[in-house]
């Protein structure tokens, strides 16, 4: 089987670019071969038409029917979030890494200086402990 993720009603998608980049939405209805009606009740994305080029399909599917209203989608969305917390996939981990990188890029000079300083202090402590262990190993040998 070549494809594992199909465009279907209830499929959760990640918005890769545009004004809502980095947010998750659920496909509520398929408009045509290029666009879908999406809704992200908990991620802050209003119900709107969105092209498939902007979205990346995920493994998650919400069990909703054709054109559910916003409250029902929200209920199913919260169930999905609870299940997703139980088993976090590698896809979610890579998203977290991307968010951390963006946060680091937005940091000002003082925060970057503090971060670099703490890293160097940590590395000095690690080097010091490694040298101690090497000396002890050399004495025993």
Secondary structure, 3 states (H helix, E strand, C coil): CCCCCCCCCCEEEEECCCCCCCCEEEEEEECCCCEEEEEECCCCEEEEEEEHHHEEEEEEECCCCCCCCHHHHHHHHHHHHHHHHHCCCHHHHHHHHHHHHHHHHHCCHHHHHHHHHHHHHHHHHHHHHHHHHHHHHHHHC
